[in-house]
Amino acid sequence: MATPSIHFDISERKVLLRLFDILFVLAVLYVVGTIFDFDYFSINEENWTWVLVLILYISIFGTVFELYDLQKSSKLEVVTSNIVLTVSTTVLFYFLTPFFTPFLPDNRLQILYFYFSILFALLLWRYLYLTFVASPRFYKKVLLIGEISNIETIINAFKEADPNYKIMGFINCEPVKPESLRFLGIPEYNPNEIHKIIQEFDIREIVVASYNSENITPDIYHHLMNLLETGFPIKEYTQVYEEMTHRVPVQFVGKDFYKYFPFSRSNQNKLYLFFRRLSDIVTALIGLLLGSVFVPFILLGNLIGNKGPLFYVQDRIGKNGEVFRMIKFRTMIRNAEQKGAVWATKDDSRITLFGKFLRNTRLDEFPQFLNILKGEMSLIGPRPERPHFVRELSQLLPFYETRHIIKPGLTGWAQVKTRYGASVDDSLLKLQYDLYYIKHRSYLLDINILIKTISTVIFFRGQ
């Protein structure tokens, strides 16, 4: 066995980022308050609410502006701009809530001290994070065992999910093996070399990615059993895939599909469903009230830019496969589908100039609060699809109909995690996220989706 090395898993690095963001900010503010003539923000027992509100704002706006996205946090130029957005918004909200925070100081220089102290603290910590924690010394080195046919998808999925997760090599377990090859610089090894590879490359984990378990030869099985008995981590690919990407890899699920779908108890929990429905009603009423403020402006824009009906009503598939009429503000030209239903794309020529504005600002979605109020939709859930595409995708994608065991949503896990769905491949990706939500549905995941929805709107994603 190799000597244990340090590696931070995805969840550990996210906790590390959040924890040290707060610690560095409080430490710098304390030092600035001690050295300089800075008394706007002081850390003591009497002012504990000031600290608590600051921590809350940093955590919320850090999430909104993607400070805890590991891919973005590994790039200095990206994380720097996100830090500036987070600090600016945090300080603004902190000044605007004097009931919970200190009143604005008479000396405006105090405001600059406060702003630049937080900015410096976050920039310093994130530079240290990139220099030390996100460096090769903390990479998790992995050996992959599986079929060549799956290798490209697997490597790309791991690479996109976690830049610190490095596949050092793979062992082909197919009965008929082609010549030894390298894929993306990753060499193939013989099963008899497993122990040697572990020692030589300091492998910390083996991932078995075989679609057919019968392909695991007795020789490979014997080596894996010996390693398992010594406590060496051996994981199944779909398990690692789901943990890292937060989606269910339906394309690798076979006849033993029931192993992969122990759906969340929240789907049948009466208390959870009651509060979900209550929050849906309250949110729909607030949304309709806010939306009514924009209606005169949207009506005027529609008369000038769209020249036609204000609303667009379309059949969609809801819970248990029932059809309902979903309502939106119209964003396309009239008779946009004279030749039949087609995928809507990001830069669809059928979308009017004003319609593009409605889509980018999400104002076109406001009428769907009526569908939520009627109980046809929920605030959070898989986006409802049209019957034509449901029939088509159900024939192509395994478990597609499973999306309909809960109500469709105005926003959802797929909407905040992936791009606009304009093809079968995009629909597969969205399905993986939708099934993950159904499998792990909870209050915390719902809150996470709501916060990420704000980020999605701000950065104009998912259009």
Secondary structure by P-SEA (a helix, b strand, c coil): cccbbbbbcaaaaaaaaaaaaaaaaaaaaaaaaaccccccccccccaaaaaaaaaaaaaaaaaaaccccccccccaaaaaaaaaaaaaaaaaaaaacccccccccccaaaaaaaaaaaaaaaaaaaaaaaacccccccbbbbcccccccaaaaaaaaaaaaccccccccccccccccccccccccbbbbcccaaaaaaaaacccbbbbbccccccccaaaaaaaaaaaaaccccccaaaaaaaacccccccccccccccccccccccccaaaaaaaaaaaaaaaaaaaaaaaaaaaaaaaaaacccccccbbbbbbbcccbbbbbbbcccccccccccccbbbbccccccccaaaaaaaaaccccccaaaaaaaccccccccccccaaaaaaaaaccccccccccccccccccccccccccccaaaaaaaaaaaaaaaacccaaaaaaaaaaaaaaaaacccc
